[in-house]
Amino acid sequence: MDFIDHITISFTSLRSNVFRTFFSTLGIIIGVMAVVALLGIGKSAQRSIELSFDSFGSNSIYVVPGQQSDNFGPPNLADTFTLSEVDRFIDYPKKYIEGIAAQTFTNFRVQYGNTTESQTILGSHGDYIEIQNFEAEYGRLLTKKDSDQRAKVALVGPDLIEDFFNGENPVGKTMRINGTSFTVIGVFKKKGTSSFDNPNDDIMIPFTTYSQYLVSGDNLSLVSVEAIDPKFVEQAKDETRSILRKIRGVGTNQEDDFTVRDSGEILSSINQITGIFTGFLSSIAAISLLVGGIGVTNIMFVSITERTKEIGLRKSIGAKNRDILIQFLTESIMVTLLGGIIGICVGIILSFIASKLLDLPTEIYLDAIGLGVLFSVIIGLIFGIYPAQKASKLNPIDALRYE
């Protein structure tokens, strides 16, 4: 018998027991579906992070207070940066640094008309607008003059037009933040988002205004630095460390009490963490493939028992052990491959739905599809080999007498 004959007989057998075929593939469907969906969502999350970092530029550097481990775990926070430290950094002579900015943010109650919501209020200082590449959609952006005058003005994200301002252009309108009136001077153009951050619904005000009217103190949580050119990022990082050590009074033999990272390092670390997490979840999901494989083994034994006379008849007219082995092994692989194909299709659909719900870019992860097919064939081979061997070793005389 050739390979086509084996496939034809296998297909006929599977089609004659549709319900049994379906239930034998169910575990494979669930396992492959989960793996494909989780890998697809993980890929979409990574793509979302990459898109959000694209707007920052490859010459961006970030400084947070406290030491951070090399694997990008949480920093050991000592204290924050102060406004005076940031201003000294801005005024300090520099060779490889083009711009410096700082920020902090907190959620406050914001009121406009009859609408009151908790919104993220970001206090920005220095060259924040330029470094983060903000552009005005309506009105204007924040300026140094706004900061110097501690002006009660706000730049709002585009998502707030519909979500907070009832579809109206908010420029020139007044809203209250934590009880203080602010005038909206502009709406910035939509920026890239990620699964962990959406700047498009933020409200930005000068940090000097933020510290005077909304909080007590002048503490900043993040400093952004822009190198003069992407090829000088390492020099700019070294220059940043050197200047901040002097400003913050770090001794010669003391470690930095802050952490400097460029956008490439941050992106790589986040993608690594996302990849590990996705792989871990996918590994758990893959356990159902093993359960499905056991189900295939049991179904194959049932099929062999029901077709014992058929096996005896085929052997009596010349079929060899090898033919019977290949026949049932082909059936096993076809069962798992069918389950794998269904699981891949359902997994892709679930991945698309999850991406839409989580506001992630839709990504088709071809590697996941390839893995789904590969796993299906391997499971069929591994869990079908034992029943197929048992079938191939049946004595034709005993098989023909079987009732």
N, C-alpha and C positions, 0 to 999 in steps of 0.2 A: 504493500500500500504506500502511496506517496503522501506527501504532507497535505495536499488539497483534499484527499479522501478523508484524512483524519479530521480536518476542520469541518468538512461537510457532515460527517457522522456526529461530531461533537455538537454542531449547531442544531442538528435534528433532535438530538437527545435533550439539549437544553430547552428547545422550543416546546417539546412534548410535556415538560414539567415547568411551566412558566412561574407558578407560585413558589415552587421549591427553588428555582433559579434566583428569583427575586430575594427571598429570605436568606439564601446563602451569600448573596452579594451585599446584604444590608450593612454588615460590619465594615466591609471594604469601602462602601459608599461613604459611611460616616467618617471613617478614618481619613480617607483621601480628601473628602470635603473639608474637614477641619484643618488639615495640613495646608491645603491650597489657600483656603480663606485666610488663615493666620499669617502665612508668608506673604500673601497679597496685601493684607492690611499693614504688615510691618514694612513692606516695600513702599507703600503709599505714605506711611508716616515718615520714613527716611527722605522721600522725595519732597514732602512738605517742609521738612526742616531745611533741606538744601535750598529750596525756593526762598524761604524766609531769610537765609543767610546771603543769598545772591544780592539783595538790596543793600547789604552792608559794605560790600567791596572787599577785595582780597588784601587791602592794606589797612584793615581795621584791627585794632588791638583793644583788649578789655582788661581792666584792672579792678579787682574786688579786694576788700580788706580781709586780712587773715590768710594763713597758709592753706594751700589746697594740695591734695595728694596728686601724684602723677597720673593715677587712673581717673582723675577728674571726679573724685568723690566730693562730698560737701566740705566747704572750707572751714577751717578752725577760726571762726571770727573773733578777732580781738576787739576792734571798735570800727566805727565807720570813718569815712573821709569827712573832713570839715570843709566848709566853704572857703575858709582862709587858706587851707592847704591846696585846694584846687586852684584858687586864684594865684597863689605863689607859683604853682606848676605852670599855669598859663603864661605868667610873666617871665618865667625863667628862660634864659638863652638856650636855644635848641638848634640842632643841626639836621636831624632826620625826622623831626615831627612837624606836621603841617597844621594839625588842629587838635584841640582838646575839649572835651565836654564831660559833663557829669549829670547824674540823674538820681531820683528816688521816686517812689510811688507808694500810694496808699489808697484804699477805697474810702470814699466819703459819700454821704447822701447828697444827691444833686436834684434840684427842683426846677422844672420849667412848666409854667402854667399849672395845670392840675396833675402833672406827672412828677412823681418822686421815685427815684431809683438809686441804688448803690452803684457808683461808677468808679473806675480806676482813674485817679488824678495823678498825672506825672509831672513832677517839677523838674524842668530842664535848665541847664546852665552851660555857658560857653558856646562852643560850636556844635551843639547837639543837632540842630536842624540840618547843618551842612554834612556832618559825618554820617548821619542816618539817611541822608538823601531824601528828605521830605520836599514835596512840591505842593503848591497851593492849587486846589480845585476851585475853590471860591474864596474871595477875600484875600487876605495876606497871611504870611507866616509870622512867628514871633521874631522879635529883633533884640539887639543889645540894648536899645533904648528902653524897651519894655522892661528888661531886667534891671537896668540902672534906676528906673523910676518906680520899680516895684508895682507896675501897672496891674490892675485887676482885669486882665484880658485873658482869653482862652482860645486855643486852637483845638478843634474837635475832629474826631475821625469820621469818615464818610458813612459808616454803618449807623451812626447816631441820627442821621437825617431821618431815616424811616423809623428806627427803633425808639427814638427819644423826642425828636422834634416834629413828629407827625407828618413827615414828608415835606416840611417847609424848609426853605433855605435859612439857616440859623444866623447868618452873618448880620451883625448889628443888633441881635436880640440879646436880652439879659436873662441869665439863669443864676440860681443861688447854689453855691457850693458850701456845704457845712454852715449855712446861714449867711454867707457873704456874697454880695452881688458881683457877678463877673459879666463882661461884655464879650460875646463871641466875635472874634476878628477874622476868623478864617476856617475853612475846612480843607484838610490835606488830602491829596490824591491817595487812592486805595493802595495799600502796601501788601506784600506777601504775608501769608499767615502760616502758622504751623499748628500741630495738634496741641501744643502747650502754650501758644501765645497768639493773640489776635490784636494787633495794635490799632485796628480800624475802628474799635469802639472806645478808644482812650480819649481822655481830655487832657491837653497839655497846657501848663501855665508856667511863667517864669519861676525858677526856684526861689528867687528872692521874695516873690509874692507868696509862694507856697509856705516858706518858713515864717513869714510875718503873720499871715492870716489863718493858716490851717494847722500848723504844728508849732511846737516850741522847740527851738534849737535849729542848727544849720548843718545837720548830718546828711551826707550823700552816700548812697549804697553802691554806686557803680561809676567808674571813670572810663570814658571812651577816648581812645587816641587814634589819630589817623597819620600813618607814615607818609612821607612825601612821595613815595613810589612803592609799589608792591615788592620790588627787589630789595628794598631797604627795611623790610619789616623786622628782621632780626636785630639790625642796628637800632631801630626805633624802640624795640623792646628793651634792649640793653640800656639805651639812653633814659627810658622811662624808669627803669629800676634804679639807675644811678641818681636821678634827680629826686625821686620820691624817697629814697633812703635818706638823703640829706634833709629834705623837708620834714620828714617824720622822725628824724633823730635816731635812726637805726645805727647801732654801733658797728664797728668794723668786723667783729667776730660774731655778730648776731645775724640770725636768719631774717629774711624779709618778713615784715608783718603785713604783707599784701601779696596777691598772686597776679601775675601778668600772663595772659594768653592771647594768641591771635585767633582770628575767626576760623582759620583752617584747623587749628588744634581743637577748638571747641566743637566744630562740626564733626571732626573725626571721632572725638570721644563720645559725643551723643549718638552717632551712628553705630559705634561699637556697642554701647549699652543697649540701644534699640535692637541691634542684631542678636545679641546674647539673649535678651528677653524674648524676642520672637522665636529664636531657635529652641529655647527652653519650653515655651508653650507648645510649639509644633512637636517637640519630642513627646510631650505628654499626650497630645492628640494622636500621635503615631501608635500609642499603645492599643488603641481601638483597632488598628490594622492587625495586630497580633491576635486579638480576640476574634476578629473577622476571619483570620486564617484558620483558627481552630474550628470555627463554624464551617468553613469550606471542607476541612478534613472530615468532619462528621457527616456532612451531606454527601461527600464522595463515597464514604463507606456504605451509606444507605443506598446510594445509586448502584454500587457494585453488588450489594446483596440482592437488589431487585433484578439485576441483569446478569445473575450468575449463569443461567441457562444460555443466554446470548453469548457469554464469554466461552462457555463450553462448546457451543455450536461453531463459533468462529475458529476455535482451536482445532476442532475436529476436521474442519475443511482446509486446514493449512496455515492458519494465523500463528505467528510465532509469539513467544513471550514479549519480545521487543515491540511487536505491533500493538499488543494489549497495553503495555506500559506507556507507549507514546500516545495511544488513544485517550487513556484516562488522564494522563498528564496534560494533554492538549485541552481536555474539557475543564480541568482545574484552572489552567491559565486563562481560558476564555471567560470563565466565571469571574475571576478576580479582575481581569482586564475590563470586562463590561462594567463591573462595579466601580473600577477606577475612573473610567470615562464619565460615568454618571456623576461620580463624586467631584471630578474636575469641573464639570459644567455647573453643578450646584455651588461649589466652592467659589468659582469666579463670580457668579451672581451675588452670593453673600458678601464677597469682598467689595463689589461695586456698591451694594446697598450700604455697607458699613462705611465706606469712604464718603458717600454722599451725606450720611447722617453725621459723621465726624468732621465734615468739611475738609476732606483730604483730597489731593489730586488722585484721579483714578489711574492705577497702574496695573497692567497685565504682567505678572511675574512669570516669564517663560520658564525659568528654572524650576518653579514650583510645579508647572504643568509636566515638565520632563520628569521630575521626581515622582509625581503621582503615577505616571505610566510605568516608570521603572519599579517603584514599590509594588504596584499591582502585579506585575509579571513575576517579581521575586517571591512575593507571598504565595502566588499560585504555584510556583515551582517548588518552594520549600514545603508547603503544607499539602501539596498534591502528590509528592513523590512516594510517600509511604503507602497511601491507599492504592496508587497505581502499581507499585511493586507487589502488593498483596494480590491485586487482580491478575497480574501477569503470571503469578506462580500457582494459580488455581489448577488443579488436575482436571483435564477436560471430561473424564469419565464421571468424577464426583460432581462436577459442575452440571452435567446433563441430567444427573439423577436428583439434583437439588429441587426441593418442593418449597 
